Amino acid sequence: MTTLHKHFLVIIILILGFITSCSKNDDPNPITNYTTIENLLNDIDFQGYAIITKNGNNLIRQGFGLANENTALPQDYNLNYRIGSVTKTLTAAGIVQLKRDGLISSFNQTLDEFDSEFPNGNQITIAQLLSHQSGIPDYQLVVEDAYEQGEILDEEDIYQVIKDMISENGLNFSPGTNKQYSNSNFLIAALLIQEVSQMPYHDYIQQKIFNPLEMSNTYKGADVIDINTNAQGYLNGTPNSSYPMTIAFGAGDFSSTPKDMETWVNAVKTNWFTNAEKTEIFTQNVSSGYTDFGLGWFTTQEGNTTMYWHGGDINGYWSMIGFIPEFDATIVLLSNQQDDTGTQRNTIIEQLLTNEFN
């Protein structure tokens, strides 16, 4: 196992559900050589649609396996897939847009300015939400358990659950002293967008991001997919694509197409953010072999190669988008085959950075 893979696992370990996941275990059979990207994806049994470009050329742009095994629907550039926590890149961009619109003055504003009753709100900044430095505990397992017991919670109810968790047990650490991935950060950020803009969160993202970029097939996912327009999600060969999407509000609830995700990555890679915004959003000076959090994006460094990315997992699906500036590379992987351990994503990142982009 390479240094990159070891450190990558250490940094992102124990992240579950519709968020970015990684394996806690070393891969017993790491792939060390492959002829083409297509060969690599076939070797790891990738199922979904893959786009990887390098210096303006396609390394891969095709589907693998079927989008629906019952109907023989092929994977497609214009088909919808749940994207899970890739949603967080859109929520973070929505916060940036709030600042552009003059609705917030700084990413260093604290939560008590927006909710005077938020526990420890005077200590937690917007930037700490977006970079997982807030110490706010993750609500996901608690709310999923409540849902299994028949209790239906909307995003405002979940927000209250988060506040109650902090009031009862405190923060996981003092804000700014550590980093720990938590979906709570992005549900709160999405509610902040909603409150400050006086628009529903999804409408704000639609108006400020999707419409200008003509991303016409990215939208809040339904609890149950439409099999005519969406890839069917699978877990161990069994359909597994239903999920109460309110639980993933702002943190993992969008569905999108490979086409729209390619549009989004290319926009971020070029000029959607100003240079000044990029210095705030993307973590700088990450040591080789390590991954760190930025504001809605991860930075993975291997030698002189920097990869900015985010991934996601949600029932029946996994996803990853990213870009590598040194090679003008765009990466979009949308899979309809759930990977509980994150092994496929980890393997792809490791192989790309050690073999293809070095």
C-alpha positions in Angstrom: 0.0 0.0 0.0 1.3 3.4 -0.9 1.8 6.3 1.5 -1.1 8.1 -0.2 -3.5 5.3 0.5 -2.5 5.0 4.2 -2.7 8.6 5.0 -5.9 9.0 3.0 -7.6 6.3 5.1 -6.3 7.9 8.3 -7.7 11.3 7.5 -11.2 10.4 6.2 -11.8 7.3 8.3 -15.3 6.4 9.8 -17.4 8.5 7.5 -20.7 6.8 6.8 -24.1 6.9 5.0 -24.9 9.5 2.4 -21.6 11.2 3.1 -18.1 10.4 1.8 -16.9 7.0 3.0 -13.6 5.3 3.2 -12.5 1.8 4.2 -11.1 1.3 7.7 -9.1 -1.7 6.4 -6.1 -2.0 4.1 -7.0 -3.4 0.6 -5.7 -6.9 0.6 -5.4 -7.0 -3.2 -4.4 -3.5 -4.3 -4.2 -2.9 -8.0 -0.7 -1.8 -8.9 -0.7 -1.8 -12.6 -3.3 -1.2 -15.3 -3.2 -0.6 -19.0 -6.0 2.0 -19.4 -8.6 3.7 -17.1 -11.1 1.4 -18.7 -9.0 -1.6 -17.6 -8.8 -0.2 -14.1 -12.6 0.3 -13.8 -13.3 -3.1 -15.2 -10.9 -4.7 -12.7 -12.6 -3.1 -9.7 -16.1 -3.9 -11.1 -17.2 -0.3 -11.4 -20.8 0.1 -12.4 -22.0 3.5 -13.5 -20.8 6.3 -15.7 -17.3 7.6 -15.7 -15.7 10.7 -17.2 -12.0 11.4 -16.7 -10.1 13.9 -18.9 -6.5 14.9 -19.1 -5.1 18.0 -20.9 -8.3 18.2 -23.0 -8.4 14.6 -24.0 -10.8 11.9 -22.8 -9.2 9.1 -20.8 -12.6 7.6 -20.3 -16.2 8.7 -21.1 -18.5 5.7 -21.0 -20.9 3.7 -19.0 -20.2 0.4 -17.2 -22.8 -2.2 -16.5 -26.5 -1.5 -16.6 -28.5 1.4 -15.0 -31.4 -1.0 -14.5 -31.0 -4.7 -14.7 -34.7 -5.4 -15.0 -35.3 -3.1 -18.0 -31.7 -3.4 -19.4 -31.5 0.4 -19.3 -27.9 1.4 -20.2 -25.8 3.9 -18.2 -26.0 7.3 -19.9 -24.5 10.7 -19.9 -28.0 12.2 -19.4 -29.3 9.8 -16.8 -29.9 10.8 -13.2 -28.0 9.3 -10.3 -28.2 10.2 -6.6 -25.0 12.1 -5.8 -25.0 12.0 -2.0 -22.5 14.2 -0.3 -21.3 15.8 -3.6 -24.3 17.9 -2.7 -22.0 19.6 -0.1 -20.0 21.3 -2.9 -23.3 23.0 -4.0 -24.2 24.0 -0.5 -20.8 25.5 0.1 -21.1 27.4 -3.2 -24.5 28.7 -2.1 -22.8 30.2 1.0 -20.2 31.8 -1.2 -23.1 33.3 -3.3 -24.7 34.7 -0.1 -21.5 36.7 0.5 -21.5 37.8 -3.2 -25.1 39.0 -2.7 -24.2 40.9 0.4 -26.4 38.7 2.6 -23.5 37.7 4.8 -20.4 39.8 5.4 -17.8 37.2 6.1 -17.3 33.4 6.5 -16.0 34.3 10.0 -19.5 35.3 11.1 -20.7 33.2 14.0 -23.9 31.2 14.3 -25.2 33.2 17.2 -25.6 36.1 14.7 -28.3 34.1 13.0 -29.7 32.1 15.9 -29.1 33.5 19.4 -30.2 30.3 21.0 -27.7 28.0 19.2 -25.6 26.3 21.8 -22.0 27.6 21.7 -23.1 29.6 18.7 -20.7 32.5 19.5 -17.8 30.1 19.1 -18.7 28.5 15.7 -18.1 30.3 12.4 -19.5 29.7 9.0 -16.1 28.7 7.7 -15.8 26.1 10.5 -19.1 24.6 9.4 -18.0 24.3 5.8 -14.6 22.8 6.8 -15.9 20.4 9.4 -14.1 22.3 12.2 -17.2 23.1 14.3 -17.2 20.2 16.6 -21.0 19.8 16.1 -22.0 16.1 16.4 -23.5 14.3 13.4 -27.3 13.8 13.5 -27.6 11.2 10.8 -27.7 7.9 12.8 -29.9 9.5 15.5 -32.5 10.7 12.9 -32.4 7.5 10.9 -33.1 5.6 14.0 -36.1 7.9 14.7 -37.3 7.4 11.2 -37.1 3.6 11.7 -39.3 4.0 14.7 -41.9 5.8 12.6 -41.0 9.4 13.6 -40.9 11.7 10.5 -38.7 14.8 10.9 -38.3 17.7 8.5 -35.1 19.8 8.3 -36.3 22.2 11.0 -36.9 19.2 13.4 -33.5 17.9 12.6 -32.0 21.3 13.3 -33.6 21.1 16.8 -32.3 17.6 17.3 -28.8 18.9 16.6 -29.2 21.8 19.1 -30.5 19.3 21.7 -27.5 17.0 21.1 -25.2 19.9 21.8 -27.1 21.1 24.8 -27.1 17.6 26.3 -23.6 16.4 25.4 -21.7 19.4 24.3 -19.6 19.8 21.2 -17.2 17.0 20.1 -14.3 19.4 20.4 -13.7 23.1 20.7 -14.4 24.8 17.4 -11.3 25.3 15.3 -9.1 22.8 17.3 -9.8 19.7 15.2 -11.6 18.4 12.1 -14.3 15.8 12.1 -16.7 15.2 9.2 -20.3 15.9 10.2 -23.4 16.2 8.1 -24.8 18.5 10.7 -22.5 21.3 9.4 -24.1 21.3 6.0 -27.7 20.9 7.0 -27.1 24.0 9.2 -25.4 25.8 6.2 -28.4 24.9 4.0 -30.8 26.3 6.6 -28.7 29.4 6.8 -29.0 29.9 3.0 -32.7 29.5 3.4 -33.0 32.0 6.3 -30.7 34.7 4.9 -31.9 34.6 1.3 -35.6 34.3 2.2 -35.8 31.6 -0.4 -36.1 27.8 -0.1 -32.6 26.3 -0.2 -33.2 24.3 -3.3 -34.6 27.3 -5.2 -31.6 29.5 -4.2 -29.2 26.8 -5.6 -31.3 26.5 -8.7 -31.4 30.3 -9.3 -27.8 31.0 -8.5 -26.0 27.9 -9.8 -28.1 25.6 -12.0 -29.8 28.2 -14.2 -26.7 30.2 -15.1 -24.8 27.0 -15.9 -27.8 25.4 -17.7 -27.6 22.4 -15.3 -31.2 21.4 -16.2 -31.2 17.9 -14.7 -29.9 18.5 -11.2 -32.6 18.6 -8.5 -33.6 17.5 -5.1 -34.0 13.8 -5.2 -37.3 12.1 -4.4 -37.6 9.5 -1.7 -38.4 6.9 -4.3 -36.6 7.3 -7.7 -38.4 7.4 -11.1 -36.9 4.4 -12.9 -37.6 6.0 -16.3 -35.2 8.9 -15.7 -32.9 7.6 -12.9 -30.4 4.8 -12.6 -31.6 2.1 -10.2 -29.4 1.8 -7.2 -28.1 -1.6 -6.1 -26.6 -3.1 -3.0 -25.1 -6.6 -3.6 -27.3 -7.0 -6.7 -30.5 -6.0 -4.9 -32.4 -2.8 -5.7 -31.8 -0.3 -2.9 -32.5 3.2 -4.0 -35.2 4.5 -1.6 -34.2 7.0 1.1 -36.1 9.7 3.1 -34.4 12.7 1.4 -35.3 15.2 4.1 -32.7 13.5 6.3 -30.1 14.5 3.7 -31.2 18.1 3.5 -28.3 20.3 2.2 -25.8 17.5 2.9 -26.7 14.8 0.4 -30.1 15.3 -1.2 -29.4 16.2 -4.9 -29.6 13.9 -7.9 -27.7 14.8 -11.1 -26.5 13.5 -14.4 -22.9 12.9 -15.6 -23.4 15.8 -18.0 -24.5 18.3 -15.3 -21.7 17.2 -12.9 -19.1 17.6 -15.7 -20.5 21.1 -16.2 -20.2 21.9 -12.5 -16.7 20.6 -12.2 -15.5 22.5 -15.2 -17.1 25.7 -13.9 -15.4 25.3 -10.5 -12.1 24.4 -12.2 -12.2 27.6 -14.3 -14.0 30.7 -13.2 -17.1 30.1 -11.1 -15.0 31.1 -8.1 -12.8 34.1 -8.3 -9.1 33.6 -7.5 -9.6 35.2 -4.1 -12.5 32.9 -3.3 -10.5 29.9 -4.4 -7.8 30.7 -1.8 -10.5 30.6 0.9 -12.3 27.5 -0.4 -9.5 25.1 -1.3 -7.1 24.0 1.4 -3.5 25.1 0.5 -0.1 23.6 1.4 -1.3 20.0 2.2 1.6 17.7 2.7 2.3 15.0 0.1 0.3 11.8 0.9 -2.4 13.6 2.9 -6.0 14.7 2.4 -7.5 17.7 4.2 -10.9 19.5 4.3 -11.5 22.8 2.6 -14.8 24.8 2.4 -16.9 22.1 0.8 -14.0 20.4 -1.0 -11.3 17.9 -0.1 -7.6 18.5 -1.1 -5.5 15.4 -1.7 -1.8 16.0 -2.4 0.6 13.4 -3.9 4.0 14.7 -4.7 3.5 17.8 -6.9 0.0 16.8 -7.9 -3.0 18.4 -6.2 -6.5 16.9 -6.5 -9.6 18.8 -5.3 -12.6 16.6 -4.9 -15.7 15.4 -3.0 -17.4 12.1 -2.9 -20.7 10.8 -1.6 -22.6 7.6 -0.7 -26.4 7.1 -0.3 -28.5 4.0 -0.5 -27.6 2.2 -3.7 -25.1 4.8 -5.1 -21.7 6.2 -4.7 -20.2 9.3 -6.5 -17.1 11.4 -6.9 -16.3 14.6 -8.7 -13.0 16.4 -8.8 -10.3 18.1 -10.8 -6.5 18.2 -11.0 -5.3 21.7 -12.1 -1.8 20.5 -13.1 -3.2 18.3 -15.8 -6.4 20.3 -16.6 -8.2 17.1 -15.5 -11.9 16.6 -14.8 -13.2 13.6 -12.9 -16.9 12.6 -12.7 -17.8 9.1 -11.4 -21.5 8.3 -10.7 -22.2 4.7 -9.7 -25.4 2.9 -9.1 -23.7 0.1 -7.1 -23.4 0.9 -3.4 -19.8 0.5 -2.0 -20.1 0.5 1.8 -16.4 0.5 2.4 -15.4 3.2 -0.2 -12.9 0.7 -1.6 -13.6 1.6 -5.3 -13.3 5.3 -4.7 -10.1 4.9 -2.7 -8.6 2.7 -5.3 -9.4 5.0 -8.2 -8.0 8.1 -6.4 -4.8 6.2 -5.4 -4.3 4.8 -8.9 -5.0 8.1 -10.7 -2.6 10.1 -8.5 0.2 7.5 -8.5 0.0 6.2 -12.1 -2.0 8.6 -14.4 -1.4 12.1 -12.9 2.2 12.2 -11.6 
